Amino acid sequence: MTSELVVDVQPKEVSIALLEDKSLVELQNEGRSASFAVGNMYLGRVKKLMPGLNACFVDVGYEKDAFLHYLDLGPQFNSLEKFVKQTLSNKKKLSPITKANILPDIDKDGTIANILKVGQEVIVQVAKEPISTKGPRLTSEISYAGRYLILIPFNDKVSVSQKIKSSEERARLKQLLQSIKPKNFGVIVRTVAEGKRVAELDTELKLLLKHWEESMVRVQKATKYPTLIYEETSRVVAMLRDLFNPSFENIHVNDETVFNEIKDYVSLIAPERASIVKHYKGNLPIFDNFGITKQIKSSFGKTVSYKSGAYLIIEHTEALHVVDVNSGNRAKNANGQEANALEVNLGAADELARQLRLRDMGGIIVIDFIDMGHAENRQKVYERMTANMQKDRARHNILPLSKFGLMQITRQRVRPAMDVNTSEDCPTCFGKGTIKSSILFTDMLESKIGYLVNKLKIKKFSLHIHPFIAAYINKGFFSLKRQWQMKYGFGIKIIPNQSLAFLEYKFYESSGEEVDMKEELDNK
């Protein structure tokens, strides 16, 4: 199986697509200025205590106060809180954590009112992004995640990932980290650290310790609350850290700055693989070039076809996701209805495992498979689903099919499910149902090009349009494109863009900035 990453950097957002054998299996999309992302840390202020829930609401700057439960304070909350008070009271000198006295763990059965009070400053970390009407979910058991290690202040334990099966390797890693970690810090060794040398682990440990020190300096200098005290240096690198696999054949990036960030990161964690990072400089949008846009259009939406006419219907609700499996108009299996149902259900299990990763669906998922009479066939579907989900990094639990043919899956949810609207409003009539004569569309484009060149004095630009329109404009020896170039200059580029609707268009300067021609023409 071949794997590659494609990174699409736009002015307002970054998208990362993971391809396995050219098939899209994961898509992550995040605003470049996104805040309240998982892992961010804040010095917040307790806004309201909720004794009935044994929780409180904390102001971290989000429109809705964030939720912090007593059980998410962490056993060493008293030690952290004492250190924070010392840091806030002494603005000149930062006391080292290695000299801090570790206080006893908080009572597991205690109450929030005995620990916190309204107006108190607390260090919190986002554990779950805002979803629907809910604010962020917080934890005070803060941690700094790296590629190989997770650093936990005020915790002296070294834990090794359960996925590392070799007892010798587990013992080696545990002994190694015990010898190099400072006092009052705990470490979780991640699965990818298996077989790594001490130098690599020590380098990352020092980097994580530096993040801790920088966070405490921000706490010390805080003059207002809430204050962001720790954020990933690059959103792209943060997204890439969990996705990266040394077996990747290529990582394609369409932005030079982000390309350098990713190359530096890969050079740090896997120097021998740095050459797989490639800067994409083609004219076509990067997702169009690698066939991703078309897969996004066909893989999202309510109805998803998979093979031989069978399809899934996926409904998203506040409480759960519901999936219905339909055989559609596929040809009947010669071995009868039971064999036909088994074949459709096995295909559905393959596609659904991909859909869960692709849409990042979390919470409760209920799948209504086609009824099967034989218990061994229901077991086959369950085993196929279990095998397919082994590639999924999110924690999940799968129950066998019930007597009603329903399968229940719970999957870790830390961010909203990916939702891509695959339907398109007409960009000309805006859904009203009537448009100007489409034969005049190219005349309108020419008038905008004339305004761009003659009035705005922009000589070099690209026009992004639907591939069908681009084919028409490029048709023939003396094409419309050639005519426009002869009339307005050869700085005009026509770029087919699959993400645009049929009569939609966008103008971009050579610097990559979009020119809003509708607004310009309306105001002239």
N, C-alpha and C positions, 0 to 999 in steps of 0.2 A: 504494500500500500504506500503510495506517495502522498506526502503532506506538504502544503505550502500556505503561507500567510500573505494576504494582500491588504495593504493599509491605504485607505483613501482619506487624505487630509483635506478638509474643506475649511473655509474661513471660520465657520461657526461650530463645526463638529468633526469628530474623527470616527471612522468606521473601520473595524478590523474583521476580515472574512477569513475563516479557516476552511481550506479545501482538502478533502481526502479523495484521491483519485479523481480530481477535477469536480467533485460533487460538494456543494456547499453544506457544511454540517454545523458551523457556528458563526454567528454574526453578532458583534458587539458594537454598539453605537453610543457615543457619549459626547456631550457638548464640551468644547475646548475650555470653556469657563465654568464647567460643572462644579457645583459645590455640594456639600452633604453627600459625598460619595463614600462608600464603605472604606474604612481605614483612616479617614480624616479625624484629627483630634482637635478638641476645643477646650478652652477654659470657659466653662459656662456658669450659669447661676441658677440655683434651684428656684423655680417659679411657684410651684404649688405641690403640697404633699397630698397623697391619696391613700390614707391609712386602710381603706376598704380593699384596695388593690395591692397594698403593701408596695407601693411604687410612688414615683414623683414625676413631675414634668420639669424639664430643664430648658432654659432659653439658650439656644446655640445660634440664634440669628435666622432660623427658618421661620416662614410665615406661621407655622403651627409649632407649638412647643414640643420638644422631643421627649420620648418616653424612656424612663430608666426604672427598671424593676429592682427590688431589693436583692434578688438572687444574681443580678448582673453587676452588683457592686464589686464582686470578687472578694476572696477571703482576706486579702491583704489591703483592703480599702483604708483601714485606719493608718497604716504605714504610709500609704500614698498621700492621704489627706494631711498628715502631719508634715510630710516633706513639702507639700504645696504651700502650707502656711508659712513654713520657714523661708521658702523661696520668695514668697510675696512680701514678707516682712523685711528681708535683707536685700535691698536693691543693688548693693555694691559687690557683694561676694556670693558666689554660687557654691553652696556646700556640696561635696561629692556624695553620691549615693552609697559608695562603699563604706562610708563612716556612719551611715544612718542606722539607728536602732530599729530592728524589725519588731513591731508590736504583735500581740497575739491575734490570731484570726478572728474575724467577726463571727457571731453566733449564727449558725445556719438557719435557725428557727426564729431569728430576731425580727424586729419591726423597723421600717424605714424611719419612723418618727424618732427612734432612739439614736439614729446615726446622723441624719441630716436635718437641717432646719431651713426655712424659707430665707432666701437671700444669700445662702452659703455658696462660695465658689468651689466648683468641682472640675476635675479633669475627666473628660468623657471622650469616648471614641465611637464613631458611627458603626453599628453592627449590621444595620439593615437600612437601606435607602427609603425615603418617603415613597409610599405606595398608596395610590388612590387618595382617599381623604385622610390618611394617617401621616403623622410626622415621622421623622427618623426614629429608629430604635437604637438605644445607646447601651454602652457597657463602660464600667470604670476599671475593668480588668484589661488595661491597655497593653498593646503588643505592637512590635515593629516587624513587619514581614519582609523577608528577603527571598532570594531564590532557593537557598539551601537551609536557612535557619529562620526561626521566629524568636525574637528577643522579648522577654517578659520581665519588666522591672519588679522589684520586691518579691522575687520568687527564686529560691535557690535550687530548684529541681532541674534535671536534664531529662527530657523525654525523647524517645525515638519513635518515629512513625511505625505504626503496626504493619504497614505494607512492606517494610523491610523484614523479610522472613529469616534471614541468616542470623543465628544467635551470635556467631563470632563477629559479624559486621556490626550488630547492634551494640555489643560490648565494646568494640573498638571505638565507635562513634561516641558512646556515652563517656568512656574514659577520656577520650580526646577533648571533648567539650568541657568536661569537669576541670581539666588541667589549664585551659586557656581562657575560660570565662571569668569576669571579675566577680567579686563578692556582691551579694544581693541582687543578682540577675539570674533569671531562669531562661532556659533555652529549649525550644522544640526543634528537633532535627527532622527536616522534611524528607520525603521519599527520594527526591532527586539527589540528595547528598550521599547516597550509597556509592561507595568506592572512591569518594573524593579525598584529595590529599589535605593535610593539615594546613598548608599555605592558603589554599582556596577558601577553606572554612574560616581561617583566621582573618583573611582580608575582608570577608563579608561581615564577620562579627564586629570588626573595628568600624565598618561603615554604619552598621545598625547602632552601635554605641554613640557614634557621632550624631545620628539622628536624635537620639535621646537627649544628648547635651544641648543640641540646637533647640529642641522643644522646651527644655527648662529655661534657656536664655529668653525665649519668647514669653514664657510665664513670668519670669522675673521683670521683664520690661512692660508687661501688660498694663495699660492705663484705662482700658474700657472692657466691658464684658457684654457679650461673649467675644472671645478672641480665638482665631484659628492659630493653633500652635504647631500643627504638623500636617503636611500635605505631601503627597507624592510629587517629586520634582517634575515629572512629566506624566500626563494622563496616559500617553501612548505606552510608555515603558511600564506603567502600572498594569495596564491591560495585557501587555505582552508577557509580563513576568509569569503569570499563571498559565498562559497558553503555550509558551515557548517549549519546544521539544528539540533536543539535539538531532533528531531524525528528520527535521524539516529540510526539504531540498532547496527551497527559495523563500525569501521574504521580500516582497516587492513594495516599494514606498514611492509615492508621487510627490513628496515634498522634501527639499534638500535639507532643511533644518531637522525635521523629524528623522530623515534617513541617517543623518550624522548621530542623532541621539540613540537610535536603535543600533547602529553599527558599534558605537562605543559600549553600549550595554552588552551586546552579544560578544564583543571582544573581551569584556570583563569576565563573563560567566562561561564562555566557551570559545577561547581564542582561535582554536583550529577551525571554527565554523563561521568566522567573521565574513568570509567571502560569499556566503549565501545571501547577504543583505544587498539588494540591488535597487538602484535609483531608477524609477520608471520615468521616461521623458517623452513618451509617445503623445500624439495629438489627441487620440481617443481618450475619453474618461477611463480611468484605470479599471473600474468595475466592469465597464463595457468590454474592454480589451480582454479580460479574463473570463468573460461569460457569466459574471456574477449578477449583473442587473436583471438579466432574463430569469435566472434561478430565483431571485428574490421575488419577482413578479409572480412566478408560478408556484412558489412554496408557501407564501403567506396568503391570508384571506380565509374566508369561512370554509371553502371547499378546496381540498387538495387531492388531485388525482395521483395515483402511483403506478399501477401497471395493469394492462389488459382490461382497461375500462373501469376498474375498481377505484373507489375514492373514499376519503375521510371527510366528515363534517365536524369542524372544531368550533365549539362555542365557549366563550370566556365569560364567566360571571364573577361577582365579587368574592364568592365563597369557594368556588372550584372551577375546574375546566372539564368540559364534557366532550367526549369524542364518540362519534357514531361511525361504524364501519359498514360500508355498502359495497355490494358486488357489482352494481351498475349494470351495464349492458354487455359484460364479458361473456365469452362463449362458455357453455356448461362443460364441466369436466366429464369425460367419458365414464369415469368410475362412480358417478352418482353425486347426489347433493352433499353428502358428508365430505367427500374428497374435495368437492368444489369449495365448501365452506372453509376447510382446513387450509387450502391453498390461498384463498383470499385473506384469511386471518394471519397466516404467516407473513404474507407481504405487508399487511397492515402493521404488524409488530416491527418489521424493518423500518418502514417509513415513520412510524410514530416515535421510535427511539431517536431518529434524526430530528423530528419536529420538536421534541422536548428540548434538545440541545439548541436547536436553531432559534426557537422563540423564547428560550430560557423560561419555560413555564414552570411555576413552582406552586407549592401548596398541595391540594388534593386534585388528582386527575382520575376521572372515571371513564373507562372505555367500554363501550357496548359492542362486543364482537358478535359476529354472526353465530347463531346457535349451532352447537355441535353435540351430537348424541353420545359419542364415545369419550370416556374419561381420559383415555390415553392421548386423544387428539387435543383435549384441553390442556393436558400436561405439556404437550409439544409446543403449544403457543406460549405457555408460561416460560418454558425453558428458553425459547427463542428470544422472548422479550428480556429475560434476565441476562442472556449472553450479550445482546445488543447494548444493554445499558451499562455494561462493564467499562465502556469507553467514556462514560459520563463522569465528569469531575465532581458534580454536585452530589451531596449525600441524598440517597433515595431508598425507598423500601417498596417492594412489589409483592402484592398478594396474589395467590392463584385465582383462577376464574371461579366465580361463584356459580351456583346452580342456575342462576339467571343469565349466565354468559357475560357477567360484568367483571372487569379487572380493575382493582384499585391501586393507585400508585401515589405515594407521597414523595415530594421532591423538594429539596432545600430551596427556599425563596429568600434571597437577600436584596433583590432589586425588582422593579416592575417587569412583567413579561414583555418581550419585544413584540410590538404591534406595528406592522407596516400596512398602510392602506393601499391595496392593489388596484382599487377602482380609481378612475380619473375623471375629474370634472372638466368639461369642455373649457379650454382656456380662452375661447373666443366669446361664447355666449354665457359662460358661468352658470350652466345648468338650466338656462331659460328655454332652450330647445330650438332657437332660431339664431342663425349666424349670417354675417355678410357673405357675399358670393366667394366661395373658396378659390375660384380662379384668379381672384384679385389678391390672394395672400402674398404671392411673390412680389407684386407691385408695391404692396404695403411695406414688405421687407426692404425693397430698394429705396423707398422714401426715407426709411429710418437710417439706412446706410448713408444716404446723401446727407442727412442731418448730422450724423455722427462725424463724417469726414469734413463737411464744409462749414458747419456751425460750431461744433465742439472741437474741431481740429485734432481729432483722434485718428491717426493714419493707420495704425497697426492694431488689429482687434480680431477676435474670432467670434463667429456666429454659431451657436449651438442650436440645432434643430433636430426634429425626429428623423430617423434614418430614411424613411420613405420620402420625405421632403428633400433631404440631402441628395438622395439618388436622382430626383427630378432636376434639382438645380445643377448637378454635375453631369447630366445626360448630354451626350453628343460632343462633337469636336468644338463647336462654337457655343459652348454651354452658357447658361445664365451666369454661372460663377465667372467664366472667362470674360463675359460682357461687363460684369460689375468690376472686375479687376482692371479692365481696359479703361473704364470710365472713372473709377474712384481710387485706383492704385492697387499694387500687388500686396499690400499689407492685409488684405482680407483673407481669412481662413474660414472654410466651412467645415464644421465638426458635427458628425452624426452622434446624437446622444440618446441612448435607449431609455433613459429615465424621464424624458420629456413626453408630454402628450402630443397628439397628432399635429395640431396647429399652434403648439407652444414654441417659444423661442427665447433665447437669452444671449445678450452681448457681453463679451468679456474683453477687457483691455489686455495688452501683452503682459502686464504685471500680474494678471489673474483676478483683478477686481472686476466685479460685475457692474455693468452700466445699465441703469434702469431707464430704458428708452421710452417706456409708456409714460412715465412721469415727465420726462423731458419734453416729449411731444405735446402732452396735455398743457404744459405751462408755457409753450413758446409763443 
